[in-house]
Amino acid sequence: METRKLLGALLCLFLGLGTAASAGETFKLGAFLQLTGSMSAYGLESRNSIELAVAEINAKGGLNGQLIQFIPYDTQGSAEEAVKIASRLIDVDKVNLVIGSVNSNEVLAAARYLNDAKIPTLGLGTSPTWMAEGWPYIFRGSYNNGLSALLVVDIMERLGMSEVAVFKGQDDASLSTARAFAGEVNRRGYEIVADESYDLGDNDFSAQVANIIDSEPHAVFLSVIGEAGPVIVKQLRQLGYTGIILYKESFMVAQVEIAGKDAATDILFPNPYVTYDNIADCDIPIVHAFLEKFQAKYGHPCKTDSAYRAWDTMMIIQEAARIAGANDRESIRAAIHKVNMPGLGGQLDFTDGSGEGYKKFNLFAFIAQKNLLLDKWIADGGYEAYKKKTGNEY
């Protein structure tokens, strides 16, 4: 019997899963992620990173001696489905902790129920809205786009831009980020010369793009999610826009394939994470080490920043369990507030009690299919070369 148990445990370590026994024998980690539908690329890469981390943590003995049993569910891109999954995780699976979707609408819909059940939950979405609720059991394992909006205006100021056009989606993350951006633009005395929007599922943006180009902005700010962004970039360039594109989040390898290599340039953004077509291009040691693990497991570098967000979240969980020395929900919740550690996007510091890990982000320039730190791009003459190439002066 003991030999059978040992073999079962070793098999679970190999698979990256906890034993399928009673709740006391495993640490039950639930997740609601969009694994099918229009945003599935992001949910699938999140799941891949979580499974990679679970396998690594379990191979080291798990969390305080408990192997992690990962229990993911597919939201199908539906906030209503996310709520149903939350109920199942609470009442049926009786999980220790939950990781929430990269889709902020889904996190906002489900987090209240997880908070009321006193289950520590780390969301992967970037909208300011759900963390603004002040739920004590809800944390963010990624970054807050409300802060990134302010950093986008910093980029405008640094480059001498005072007139900007906005193109936004109707999802929570896009709208809330656009509002934060507009408020900061107005506060600093700059001007929004065009304000356009689109609905989920749209793929022809020519009318909005024409209005934006007619407004002659110094830059265009895209507050968008998913695959609409690179399509808008492509159509902006096709209709003759040569200016700077300011992006809400990282412009990723997968998006270059959609926008086209010629269109995907002169895109600036604040974001903790960037993706690489070749991991040799990454000179950040902690990120390079993660990418090597990801590529060894899945045969390619990650194509979206969701993989980074999920890995950071798993490292937060591991560190909180170490600090707590126990796996009960209250101990883990209290310990998350003590986490202060390096992450893939910088320093993750939860000690201010806000539930937010990242307070500042790197600034990047995506130029000719490469991610460059904005400071280096400017220092190396990149901005001057851009102005010479396009004739755009502000």
C-alpha positions in Angstrom: 0.0 0.0 0.0 2.8 2.5 0.9 4.5 1.7 -2.4 1.3 2.4 -4.3 0.9 5.8 -2.5 4.5 6.7 -3.3 4.1 5.8 -7.0 0.9 7.8 -7.1 2.7 10.8 -5.6 5.6 10.5 -8.0 3.2 10.4 -11.0 1.4 13.5 -9.7 4.8 15.3 -9.5 5.5 14.3 -13.1 2.2 15.6 -14.3 2.3 18.8 -12.2 -0.9 17.8 -10.4 -1.9 17.2 -6.8 -3.3 13.9 -5.7 -7.0 13.5 -6.3 -7.7 12.7 -2.7 -9.4 14.7 0.1 -9.0 18.4 0.5 -6.5 18.0 3.3 -4.0 16.1 1.2 -3.7 18.7 -1.6 -3.6 22.5 -2.0 -6.6 23.1 -4.4 -5.8 25.9 -6.8 -8.8 26.9 -8.9 -8.9 29.1 -11.9 -11.4 30.6 -14.3 -9.8 31.4 -17.7 -11.0 32.0 -21.2 -9.8 28.8 -22.9 -12.1 29.1 -25.9 -13.4 32.0 -28.0 -11.9 35.2 -29.3 -9.5 35.8 -26.3 -8.5 32.1 -25.9 -4.8 32.7 -26.8 -4.5 34.7 -23.6 -6.3 32.3 -21.4 -4.4 29.3 -22.8 -1.0 30.9 -22.3 -2.1 31.8 -18.7 -3.0 28.1 -18.2 0.3 27.0 -19.7 2.3 29.2 -17.3 0.3 28.0 -14.3 0.8 24.4 -15.2 4.5 25.0 -15.7 4.8 26.6 -12.3 2.6 23.9 -10.6 4.9 21.2 -12.0 8.0 23.1 -10.7 6.6 23.8 -7.3 5.3 20.2 -6.9 8.7 18.8 -7.9 10.1 20.6 -4.9 7.5 19.2 -2.6 4.6 21.6 -3.1 3.4 24.3 -0.7 4.4 23.5 2.9 4.4 19.8 2.0 1.1 19.9 0.1 1.1 19.2 -3.6 -0.9 21.6 -5.7 -4.0 20.2 -7.5 -4.8 22.7 -10.3 -8.5 22.9 -11.2 -9.0 25.2 -14.3 -12.3 26.0 -15.9 -13.2 27.7 -19.2 -15.3 30.9 -19.0 -15.8 30.9 -22.8 -15.4 34.6 -22.6 -18.5 35.0 -20.5 -18.8 37.0 -17.2 -21.9 35.0 -16.4 -20.0 31.7 -16.9 -17.2 33.1 -14.6 -19.8 33.6 -11.8 -21.0 30.0 -12.3 -17.5 28.7 -12.1 -16.8 30.8 -9.0 -19.8 29.1 -7.3 -18.5 25.7 -8.3 -15.0 26.4 -7.0 -16.5 27.6 -3.7 -19.2 25.0 -3.1 -18.1 21.8 -5.0 -14.3 22.0 -5.3 -13.8 23.8 -2.0 -10.5 25.4 -3.2 -7.8 27.0 -1.1 -7.1 29.8 -3.6 -8.3 31.1 -7.0 -6.5 32.7 -10.0 -8.9 34.9 -12.0 -9.1 35.6 -15.7 -7.1 38.0 -17.8 -10.5 39.4 -18.8 -11.3 42.0 -16.2 -15.1 41.8 -16.9 -15.0 38.2 -15.7 -12.9 39.1 -12.6 -15.3 41.9 -11.7 -18.3 39.6 -12.0 -16.9 36.7 -10.0 -14.6 38.3 -7.4 -17.4 39.5 -5.1 -18.5 35.9 -4.5 -15.0 34.6 -3.9 -14.4 37.5 -1.6 -17.6 36.8 0.4 -16.5 33.2 0.7 -13.1 34.4 2.0 -11.1 32.7 -0.7 -7.9 34.5 -1.6 -8.1 35.4 -5.3 -5.4 36.8 -7.6 -6.8 38.3 -10.8 -4.8 38.5 -14.0 -6.9 41.3 -15.5 -5.5 44.8 -15.7 -8.6 47.1 -15.3 -8.5 49.4 -12.3 -12.2 48.7 -11.6 -12.3 45.4 -9.7 -9.4 46.3 -7.4 -11.2 49.6 -6.6 -13.9 47.7 -4.9 -11.6 47.2 -1.9 -12.4 43.5 -1.5 -10.0 42.2 1.2 -9.5 38.8 -0.3 -8.9 40.0 -3.8 -5.4 40.8 -5.1 -3.8 41.6 -8.5 -1.0 39.4 -9.7 -0.4 41.5 -12.8 -0.6 45.3 -13.2 -3.1 48.2 -13.0 -3.8 49.9 -16.3 -5.0 52.9 -14.4 -1.4 53.5 -13.6 -0.2 52.7 -17.1 -2.6 55.4 -18.4 -0.7 58.0 -16.4 2.6 56.7 -17.7 1.4 57.0 -21.3 0.8 60.7 -20.7 4.3 60.9 -19.2 5.5 59.6 -22.6 3.6 62.3 -24.4 5.0 65.0 -22.2 8.5 63.7 -22.6 8.2 63.7 -26.4 6.6 67.1 -26.6 3.2 65.9 -27.7 0.1 67.9 -26.6 -2.7 66.7 -29.0 -3.8 63.1 -29.0 -6.6 61.0 -30.5 -8.2 58.1 -28.5 -9.5 54.9 -29.9 -11.1 52.6 -27.3 -13.0 49.4 -26.9 -16.2 48.9 -24.9 -14.9 46.4 -22.4 -14.2 47.4 -18.8 -10.4 47.4 -19.0 -10.4 49.6 -22.2 -13.0 52.0 -21.0 -11.6 52.5 -17.5 -8.1 53.0 -18.9 -9.4 55.5 -21.5 -11.1 57.4 -18.7 -8.0 57.6 -16.6 -6.0 58.7 -19.6 -8.5 61.4 -20.6 -8.5 62.7 -17.0 -4.7 63.0 -16.9 -4.6 64.6 -20.4 -7.1 67.2 -19.3 -5.3 67.8 -16.0 -2.0 68.5 -17.7 -3.7 70.9 -20.2 -3.3 68.8 -23.3 -6.1 68.1 -25.8 -7.9 65.1 -27.1 -8.6 65.9 -30.7 -10.6 62.8 -31.6 -12.4 60.2 -29.5 -13.5 57.0 -31.3 -14.7 53.6 -30.1 -15.6 50.1 -31.4 -17.6 47.1 -30.3 -16.3 43.7 -29.6 -16.3 41.7 -32.9 -15.8 44.7 -35.2 -13.0 44.3 -37.8 -13.6 47.2 -40.1 -12.4 50.4 -38.4 -11.9 52.5 -41.5 -14.4 55.2 -40.6 -13.0 55.7 -37.1 -9.4 55.6 -38.5 -10.3 58.3 -41.1 -11.7 60.5 -38.4 -8.6 60.1 -36.3 -6.3 60.9 -39.2 -8.4 64.0 -40.2 -7.9 65.3 -36.6 -4.1 65.4 -37.2 -3.0 64.2 -33.8 0.5 64.2 -32.5 -0.1 60.6 -31.4 -2.9 58.0 -31.2 -3.7 56.2 -28.0 -5.2 52.8 -28.4 -7.1 51.6 -25.3 -7.9 48.2 -26.6 -7.7 44.5 -25.7 -7.2 41.3 -27.7 -6.9 41.1 -31.5 -8.7 44.4 -32.3 -5.5 46.3 -31.5 -3.2 45.0 -34.2 -6.0 45.2 -36.8 -6.4 48.9 -35.9 -2.7 49.4 -36.1 -2.7 47.8 -39.6 -5.6 50.0 -40.8 -4.0 53.2 -39.4 -0.9 52.5 -41.4 -2.8 51.5 -44.5 -4.7 54.8 -44.5 -1.6 56.8 -44.2 -1.0 57.4 -40.5 2.8 57.6 -39.8 2.8 59.0 -36.3 3.5 57.5 -32.9 0.9 54.9 -31.6 0.6 54.9 -27.8 -0.6 51.5 -26.7 -2.4 50.5 -23.4 -0.4 47.4 -22.9 2.5 45.4 -24.5 2.5 45.1 -28.3 3.2 41.3 -28.6 4.7 38.9 -31.1 1.3 37.4 -31.8 0.0 40.9 -32.7 2.8 41.6 -35.2 1.6 38.7 -37.2 -1.8 40.3 -37.5 -0.7 43.9 -38.0 2.0 43.1 -40.5 5.7 43.8 -40.0 5.7 47.1 -41.9 2.8 48.4 -39.8 4.1 47.3 -36.4 6.6 50.0 -35.6 6.8 53.3 -33.7 4.5 51.9 -31.0 5.3 53.1 -27.4 3.8 51.7 -24.2 4.3 51.3 -20.5 4.1 47.6 -19.4 6.0 45.3 -17.1 6.2 42.6 -19.8 7.2 42.4 -23.4 7.3 39.3 -25.7 10.2 38.1 -27.8 10.3 36.3 -31.2 13.6 34.9 -30.1 14.5 34.6 -26.5 18.1 35.5 -27.3 16.8 39.0 -27.7 15.9 39.1 -24.0 18.6 40.6 -21.9 16.6 40.6 -18.6 18.0 37.6 -16.6 14.8 36.7 -14.6 12.7 36.9 -17.8 15.2 35.0 -19.9 15.2 32.2 -17.3 11.4 32.0 -17.4 11.4 32.0 -21.3 13.9 29.1 -21.4 11.5 27.1 -19.2 8.5 28.0 -21.2 10.1 27.2 -24.5 11.5 23.9 -23.2 8.0 22.9 -22.2 5.9 24.2 -25.1 8.4 24.4 -28.0 8.2 28.2 -28.5 8.5 31.4 -26.5 5.3 32.8 -25.0 3.4 35.0 -27.5 1.3 37.0 -25.1 2.0 38.8 -21.8 -0.6 36.6 -20.1 2.0 34.0 -19.7 4.1 36.4 -17.7 1.2 37.6 -15.6 0.3 34.0 -14.6 3.9 33.0 -13.8 4.3 36.1 -11.6 1.0 35.1 -9.8 2.2 31.6 -9.1 5.5 33.0 -7.7 3.4 35.3 -5.4 1.4 32.3 -4.2 4.6 30.3 -3.6 6.2 33.1 -1.7 3.1 33.8 0.4 2.9 30.1 1.4 6.6 30.2 2.4 6.0 33.4 4.5 2.9 32.0 6.1 4.3 28.5 6.8 0.7 27.3 6.5 -1.8 26.8 3.7 -5.1 27.9 5.3 -6.9 30.7 3.6 -6.4 33.3 6.3 -2.7 32.7 6.7 -2.2 32.9 2.9 -4.3 36.1 2.7 -2.2 37.8 5.4 1.0 36.6 3.9 0.3 38.1 0.5 0.5 41.5 2.1 4.1 40.7 3.2 5.3 39.6 -0.3 8.1 41.8 -1.6 10.1 40.0 -4.3 11.5 40.3 -7.9 8.9 39.6 -10.6 9.2 39.3 -14.3 8.2 42.9 -14.7 10.1 44.5 -11.8 9.6 44.5 -8.1 6.4 42.9 -6.8 5.7 44.7 -3.5 2.4 44.2 -1.7 3.5 45.7 1.6 1.4 48.9 1.3 -1.8 46.9 1.8 -3.4 47.9 -1.5 -3.4 44.4 -2.9 -1.5 45.7 -5.9 2.0 44.3 -6.6 3.3 46.5 -9.4 3.5 50.3 -8.7 5.7 51.4 -11.6 6.3 49.9 -15.0 9.0 49.9 -17.6 8.5 52.1 -20.7 9.1 50.4 -24.0 9.4 51.3 -27.7 8.4 48.7 -30.3 10.5 49.6 -33.3 11.0 47.4 -36.4 9.7 44.3 -34.7 11.9 44.7 -31.6 11.1 45.8 -28.1 13.5 48.4 -26.7 13.5 50.3 -23.4 12.2 53.8 -24.2 15.2 55.5 -22.4 17.6 53.5 -24.5 15.7 54.2 -27.7 15.8 58.0 -27.1 19.4 58.0 -25.9 20.5 56.1 -29.0 18.8 58.7 -31.3 15.8 56.6 -32.1 13.3 59.4 -31.6 15.3 61.8 -33.7 15.5 59.2 -36.4 11.7 58.7 -36.2 11.2 62.4 -36.7 13.6 62.6 -39.6 12.0 59.5 -41.3 8.4 60.7 -40.9 8.8 64.5 -40.9 6.6 64.6 -37.8 7.6 67.5 -35.5 5.8 68.7 -32.3 
